[in-house]
Amino acid sequence: MDTFVMSWLPGSEGEGVAEVLFGKRPFTGKLPVTWSHSQSQEPINIGDKNYNPLLLCGTA
């Protein structure tokens, strides 16, 4: 997949999420943390010998 959007309890910001999903606004978010494949990978850090995340942290 090209894009993966996750939104927990958007509250009053739900309209902003909808605007992105329906193409009214560009998606500009970045994942603030690396997402591991499973809890057994925690802690997961860039540079670790077995670093193989499910989703990479959005850098740049």
Secondary structure as UniProt FT lines:
FT   HELIX           11..13
FT   HELIX           14..21
FT   TURN            22..23
FT   HELIX           39..41
FT   TURN            46..47
FT   TURN            49..50
//
